[in-house]
């Protein structure tokens, strides 16, 4: 029952800005305009500055993707038969109905915190339309639930990621009306090179390995998901993964130019996909780490116990002095459906509203307690019905505008 988790309106109202979901300017924008300064409708430099405007995804029309080796690398094996036999059909209706309620409630909470909320626009039947190009065929699309996977904002530029799954080839479409609006209001808008997604992009004979990371995507063309990059001012951090290749990382490096530095980290994760469930900056000097996927790049900065074993967490020298918080084991029941992702989404994939204030899943009580012990204000929001579709609060959103300016946190 969602009403059990309703956030007290008094505190939120006391802090709220003078905007609504449809207002053209936030309080910050109005102040900027009054001062005669340029207002950037798209402006975000890190993961923690005060959030002003955000895109929240929609779950309607979500469609089971076609079985493919690119999915084999990351999809939980207990659902392989579903992908092989039900591709092109809808995901379970009862889950989608409840997930839609949770997305709507998240939107309400964000609006209560003074954030302008935007949503993608599309016909839910679009995802059931078969896709065919000169290079491949697919029974349909996927969804518009995860704007973080499709879009990344770097400064006043919004970049469309090329993606790596054939089912996501047209996933940019639900956001195009918003992107055109932002462009007309002064934002930069770039679409990364659209991949051919021919068989040459994939290691067709890929198999799970018990050894080092082995990517299912080749270096045939640049590919990456936007959620593979996390932003800390002039420094962006990424990983090579099952959807992001070296070619894609190099494209981002050259595109962003000398104003930014891109750092590639390695994690103990053979099924790597999206860094925002593994390596999560919470604010300047504070970082959330997934204990199941420790960083192995750099020097040891922390030791911790996980499942009665001692682990070492490493970071590059530039993180000297940063606090590393270890995420708690999720409370999700073992039977909880997770079609695309691991349970760690429940405690790692959080959303920072402003420095010191973080949205955490409402059922994850140990995580809430730890965040409070670490000095954060917690906003609990239920999201368990959304998680089966591949993410949590960070995945389901894309911050369009945060208060703040570009600076370096590591010089």
C-alpha positions, 0 to 999 in steps of 0.5 A, a space after each residue: 500500500 503506497 500510502 504507508 510510505 507517504 512523506 510528511 508534507 510539512 517538512 517537504 513544503 517548508 523546503 520546496 521551491 516555487 515550482 510545479 511539474 508544469 512551471 517553466 522555471 524553478 526558483 533557481 532559474 527565476 533568480 538567475 533570470 532576475 540577476 540578468 545571468 544566462 539560465 541553462 535549462 540543461 545543467 548537471 555536473 555531478 550526481 549530488 548537487 541540488 536537483 531541479 529538473 528530472 526525467 522519470 521513466 514510464 513502464 507502460 508497454 514494456 515488452 519481453 526482448 528477444 533472446 540474444 547472446 548480448 542478453 545471455 551475458 547479463 540476464 539471470 539464467 532462470 529467465 532464459 526460457 521466458 526470453 526464448 519463448 515469450 519474446 514480443 509479449 508484455 511483461 506480467 501485467 500485475 507487475 507493470 501496474 504496480 511499477 507504474 504506481 511506484 513511478 508516479 509516487 516517486 514523481 510526487 515525492 520529487 515534486 514535493 521536494 521542489 523538483 520539476 518532473 518530466 516524463 517520456 511520451 510514446 505509444 505503449 504499442 510501439 515496443 511491440 513493433 518488430 524492428 528491421 534494419 539492413 543488419 538485423 531483425 528483432 521481434 520488438 523493443 523493450 521500454 521507456 522505463 530507464 532514462 538513465 540508460 539512454 541519456 547522460 547530461 554533461 554540463 549543458 549538453 545532453 547525449 543520447 547513448 548508442 546502446 548495445 541491445 537490439 531491443 533498445 535500438 529505438 529507445 531514444 524515441 520516447 525522449 525526442 520531444 523533450 530533447 527538442 524542447 531542451 534544444 530550443 531552450 538553449 541546450 546542446 544535444 548530441 546523439 552518439 553514432 548509431 551502431 549497426 548492431 550487425 553480428 560483427 558487434 557480438 561475440 556469438 560464441 560467448 560463454 560465461 567464464 570463471 576467470 577474468 572479465 570477457 565481454 560479449 561486445 566486440 570493438 566493431 563499433 563504438 557502443 555504450 549505455 549512458 548509465 556506464 558513466 558517473 559524473 564528478 565535475 571534470 572527472 567521469 568514471 566508467 568501466 568496460 562492460 557487457 554493453 560498453 566497449 573501449 571504442 565507446 569509451 574513447 568516443 566519449 573521451 574525444 567528444 568531451 574534449 580537454 575540459 573533462 577526464 575519463 577514468 576507466 575503473 575495473 571491478 571484480 564483476 564478470 557480468 558488468 553492466 552499468 556502473 551506478 549499481 557498483 560505484 556510487 558517488 553520494 557527495 563530494 568526499 563520500 562514495 557508496 561501494 557495492 561489496 559484491 563487486 569491489 574496485 580493483 583499480 588503484 591502492 587499498 583504501 578499505 577492508 570489509 567483511 562480506 559473507 564471512 570473508 575479508 575483502 579489500 577495496 581499492 581506488 586510484 590515488 586521486 580518491 585519497 581522503 574520501 570516505 567509502 561506505 559499504 552498501 548493506 546486503 539487500 533485504 529482497 526475498 530470494 523469490 523476488 523477480 529480477 528479469 535483468 538485474 541483481 538484488 544489489 539494485 535495492 541498496 546501491 541504485 539510490 538517487 541523491 536529491 541534494 547533498 546529504 539527502 538521498 532516496 532509498 527503497 522503503 523496504 530496505 530498513 538496514 540501508 536506511 539505518 546505515 545512511 542515517 548513521 552516515 549522516 544522510 537524511 533518508 527519503 523512503 520510497 517503495 520501489 520493489 515492483 519496479 526493480 524486476 525491470 532492471 533498476 531502481 531510483 537512479 536508473 529510472 531517472 535522468 537529472 536534467 538540471 542540478 544547481 551548480 557549476 563545473 569544477 574539479 573535485 580532485 585537483 
